[in-house]
């Protein structure tokens, strides 16, 4: 982050955030807080990750996270893990009124962000539906959006049996799938580019912004 700021002659705060797979969503939350506070007027936010290191593969294998096949199958009965990927993504963020005044084009509006932890109920690599639901609830409350009006959710969708099932359980709870009348589509960019770790959140943000802008939902590969 500091090297980028130095190269581009930025003089605002410059720092990196490590929150494992959530790193570039935690940094998005920090970026939005800087804009809300008025401390800065423009933020360049993003994430990047080089995943192809032997030590990381060893760690993944210790908790059976990597797919045994050549393609991941998020949310599918055949899901048995993810494929690591490398990548980076970035966005320029401004307050809505400033963007409407100064920018020729805006791709999407961030209305709310929620974050949470899983407490001590699960191990480090096993998420809890309760913890995921808390983050969704906080985002919805901040955005003041009726969950019944939402038509698409870009998921973590790592392709692991436990992770996918837990995420669906949280979505079912927060979006009342059992009584919902409007269809709710879900997807994950990891099916196309792999799990990019620290970049995963930023890659998902870019994908979802472009999907909204173009009014089309990219398919989720590997799902049958």
DAJORA-V211236 format. One record per residue. N is the residue number from 1. RES is the residue in one small letter. PSI is psi in radians with two decimals (999 if undefined). NEAR is the number of other ideal C-beta (glycine too) atoms within 8 Angstrom. D_FIRST is the distance of its C-alpha to the first C-alpha in Angstrom with 1 decimal. Layout:
# DAJORA-V211236
N & RES & PSI & NEAR & D_FIRST
N & RES & PSI & NEAR & D_FIRST
This chain:
# DAJORA-V211236
1 & x & -0.74 & 7 & 0.0
2 & x & -0.65 & 7 & 3.8
3 & x & -0.70 & 6 & 5.5
4 & x & -0.81 & 10 & 5.2
5 & x & -0.69 & 12 & 6.3
6 & x & -0.77 & 7 & 8.6
7 & x & -0.69 & 6 & 10.0
8 & x & 0.09 & 7 & 10.8
9 & x & 0.74 & 6 & 12.0
10 & x & 2.49 & 8 & 10.5
11 & x & 0.26 & 4 & 11.8
12 & x & -3.02 & 9 & 11.2
13 & x & 2.46 & 6 & 9.4
14 & x & 2.03 & 8 & 5.6
15 & x & 2.82 & 6 & 5.3
16 & x & 2.62 & 5 & 5.8
17 & x & 2.32 & 8 & 9.5
18 & x & 1.91 & 6 & 12.2
19 & x & 0.69 & 8 & 15.3
20 & x & -2.29 & 7 & 16.6
21 & x & -0.35 & 11 & 17.7
22 & x & 0.16 & 9 & 16.9
23 & x & -0.85 & 14 & 13.1
24 & x & -0.09 & 17 & 12.2
25 & x & -0.61 & 13 & 15.3
26 & x & -0.66 & 12 & 14.6
27 & x & -0.52 & 14 & 11.3
28 & x & -0.73 & 14 & 13.6
29 & x & -0.76 & 10 & 16.0
30 & x & -0.69 & 9 & 13.7
31 & x & -0.76 & 11 & 12.8
32 & x & -0.64 & 11 & 16.6
33 & x & -0.67 & 8 & 17.5
34 & x & -0.70 & 12 & 15.6
35 & x & -0.75 & 13 & 17.5
36 & x & -0.66 & 7 & 20.7
37 & x & -0.30 & 6 & 20.6
38 & x & 0.05 & 5 & 20.6
39 & x & -0.60 & 6 & 17.8
40 & x & 2.82 & 9 & 16.0
41 & x & -0.35 & 6 & 17.6
42 & x & 2.42 & 7 & 14.9
43 & x & 2.34 & 11 & 11.8
44 & x & 2.10 & 11 & 9.7
45 & x & 2.63 & 12 & 9.3
46 & x & -2.90 & 12 & 9.5
47 & x & 2.72 & 16 & 9.6
48 & x & 2.70 & 9 & 10.6
49 & x & 2.36 & 12 & 13.0
50 & x & 1.92 & 6 & 15.4
51 & x & -0.30 & 12 & 18.4
52 & x & 1.21 & 6 & 21.2
53 & x & 2.46 & 7 & 21.7
54 & x & -0.73 & 5 & 25.1
55 & x & -0.64 & 6 & 24.2
56 & x & -0.70 & 10 & 22.6
57 & x & -0.72 & 10 & 25.7
58 & x & -0.74 & 8 & 27.8
59 & x & -0.76 & 8 & 26.2
60 & x & -0.75 & 11 & 26.6
61 & x & -0.49 & 9 & 30.2
62 & x & -0.51 & 6 & 31.0
63 & x & 0.50 & 7 & 30.9
64 & x & 0.84 & 7 & 32.2
65 & x & -0.35 & 10 & 29.2
66 & x & 2.38 & 11 & 29.4
67 & x & 2.51 & 12 & 32.0
68 & x & -0.25 & 5 & 35.0
69 & x & -2.96 & 7 & 35.3
70 & x & -0.10 & 3 & 33.6
71 & x & 2.45 & 8 & 32.4
72 & x & 2.79 & 15 & 31.2
73 & x & 1.20 & 15 & 33.5
74 & x & 2.34 & 16 & 31.6
75 & x & 0.17 & 12 & 34.2
76 & x & 2.75 & 9 & 37.0
77 & x & -0.41 & 4 & 39.8
78 & x & 0.07 & 7 & 38.7
79 & x & 2.23 & 13 & 35.2
80 & x & 0.34 & 10 & 34.6
81 & x & 3.12 & 14 & 30.8
82 & x & 2.98 & 13 & 27.7
83 & x & 2.23 & 11 & 26.5
84 & x & 2.58 & 13 & 23.0
85 & x & 2.84 & 10 & 21.0
86 & x & 2.55 & 9 & 17.9
87 & x & 3.09 & 11 & 15.8
88 & x & 2.66 & 10 & 12.9
89 & x & 2.62 & 13 & 13.2
90 & x & 2.73 & 9 & 11.7
91 & x & 2.67 & 11 & 13.6
92 & x & 2.19 & 8 & 14.1
93 & x & 2.43 & 11 & 15.7
94 & x & 2.80 & 12 & 18.3
95 & x & 2.57 & 8 & 21.2
96 & x & -0.79 & 7 & 24.2
97 & x & -0.62 & 6 & 26.4
98 & x & -0.70 & 10 & 24.0
99 & x & -0.73 & 10 & 23.3
100 & x & -0.52 & 8 & 27.1
101 & x & -0.69 & 6 & 27.8
102 & x & -0.40 & 6 & 25.3
103 & x & 2.43 & 9 & 24.1
104 & x & -0.44 & 2 & 26.5
105 & x & 2.29 & 4 & 25.3
106 & x & 2.42 & 7 & 23.6
107 & x & -0.58 & 7 & 23.4
108 & x & 2.88 & 8 & 23.7
109 & x & 2.27 & 5 & 23.8
110 & x & 1.98 & 8 & 22.2
111 & x & -0.46 & 7 & 25.1
112 & x & 2.68 & 12 & 24.2
113 & x & 2.42 & 11 & 22.0
114 & x & 2.53 & 13 & 23.5
115 & x & 2.78 & 9 & 22.3
116 & x & 3.02 & 9 & 24.5
117 & x & 3.04 & 4 & 25.2
118 & x & 0.02 & 10 & 28.3
119 & x & -2.65 & 7 & 29.8
120 & x & 0.26 & 4 & 32.0
121 & x & -0.44 & 7 & 34.0
122 & x & 2.90 & 8 & 32.4
123 & x & 3.01 & 4 & 30.9
124 & x & -0.58 & 3 & 27.2
125 & x & 0.16 & 5 & 27.5
126 & x & 1.85 & 9 & 30.0
127 & x & 2.79 & 11 & 28.9
128 & x & 2.45 & 11 & 31.5
129 & x & -0.58 & 11 & 32.7
130 & x & -0.78 & 10 & 33.0
131 & x & -0.73 & 14 & 29.4
132 & x & -0.72 & 13 & 28.3
133 & x & -0.63 & 11 & 30.9
134 & x & -0.77 & 10 & 29.7
135 & x & -0.77 & 11 & 26.3
136 & x & -0.74 & 12 & 28.1
137 & x & -0.75 & 10 & 30.5
138 & x & -0.68 & 13 & 28.0
139 & x & -0.74 & 11 & 26.3
140 & x & -0.70 & 12 & 29.8
141 & x & -0.73 & 9 & 30.9
142 & x & -0.64 & 10 & 28.0
143 & x & -0.34 & 8 & 28.5
144 & x & 0.66 & 6 & 32.3
145 & x & 2.36 & 9 & 32.9
146 & x & 2.11 & 5 & 35.9
147 & x & -0.41 & 9 & 35.0
148 & x & -0.28 & 8 & 38.2
149 & x & -0.13 & 7 & 36.8
150 & x & 2.31 & 10 & 33.8
151 & x & -0.19 & 7 & 34.6
152 & x & 2.44 & 11 & 31.6
153 & x & 2.13 & 10 & 29.1
154 & x & 2.01 & 11 & 26.2
155 & x & 2.91 & 11 & 26.3
156 & x & -0.91 & 9 & 24.4
157 & x & 0.92 & 14 & 27.4
158 & x & -0.30 & 14 & 26.5
159 & x & 0.14 & 19 & 30.0
160 & x & 2.57 & 12 & 31.2
161 & x & -0.83 & 7 & 34.6
162 & x & -0.78 & 8 & 33.8
163 & x & -0.82 & 12 & 30.4
164 & x & -0.77 & 14 & 31.7
165 & x & -0.67 & 8 & 34.9
166 & x & -0.72 & 13 & 33.1
167 & x & -0.74 & 14 & 30.9
168 & x & -0.67 & 9 & 34.1
169 & x & -0.72 & 9 & 35.9
170 & x & -0.73 & 13 & 33.3
171 & x & -0.72 & 14 & 33.4
172 & x & -0.70 & 10 & 37.2
173 & x & -0.82 & 9 & 37.3
174 & x & -0.52 & 11 & 35.0
175 & x & 0.20 & 12 & 36.4
176 & x & 0.99 & 10 & 40.0
177 & x & -0.46 & 8 & 40.5
178 & x & -0.49 & 5 & 44.1
179 & x & 0.00 & 5 & 45.3
180 & x & 2.40 & 9 & 42.9
181 & x & -0.51 & 3 & 44.7
182 & x & 2.28 & 7 & 41.8
183 & x & 2.54 & 4 & 40.1
184 & x & 1.98 & 12 & 36.6
185 & x & 2.54 & 8 & 34.7
186 & x & 2.76 & 12 & 31.9
187 & x & 2.99 & 14 & 29.6
188 & x & 2.26 & 15 & 26.6
189 & x & -0.29 & 12 & 24.4
190 & x & -0.40 & 17 & 24.3
191 & x & -0.36 & 13 & 27.8
192 & x & -0.65 & 6 & 26.6
193 & x & 0.04 & 8 & 23.4
194 & x & -3.14 & 12 & 23.6
195 & x & 1.88 & 13 & 21.5
196 & x & 0.29 & 16 & 17.9
197 & x & -1.97 & 11 & 17.0
198 & x & -0.35 & 12 & 13.4
199 & x & -0.16 & 15 & 13.5
200 & x & -0.75 & 16 & 17.0
201 & x & -0.78 & 15 & 16.6
202 & x & -0.69 & 17 & 14.7
203 & x & -0.72 & 15 & 17.2
204 & x & -0.66 & 11 & 20.0
205 & x & -0.80 & 13 & 18.9
206 & x & -0.81 & 10 & 19.1
207 & x & -0.82 & 11 & 22.3
208 & x & -0.68 & 11 & 23.9
209 & x & -0.75 & 11 & 23.1
210 & x & -0.61 & 9 & 24.7
211 & x & -0.73 & 13 & 27.6
212 & x & -0.79 & 9 & 28.3
213 & x & -0.68 & 8 & 28.2
214 & x & -0.06 & 6 & 30.5
215 & x & 0.77 & 5 & 32.6
216 & x & 2.58 & 5 & 32.7
217 & x & 2.07 & 7 & 31.6
218 & x & 2.48 & 9 & 30.4
219 & x & 2.73 & 6 & 32.6
220 & x & 1.94 & 12 & 31.6
221 & x & 2.60 & 8 & 32.5
222 & x & 0.01 & 12 & 34.6
223 & x & 2.20 & 10 & 36.2
224 & x & 999 & 5 & 40.0
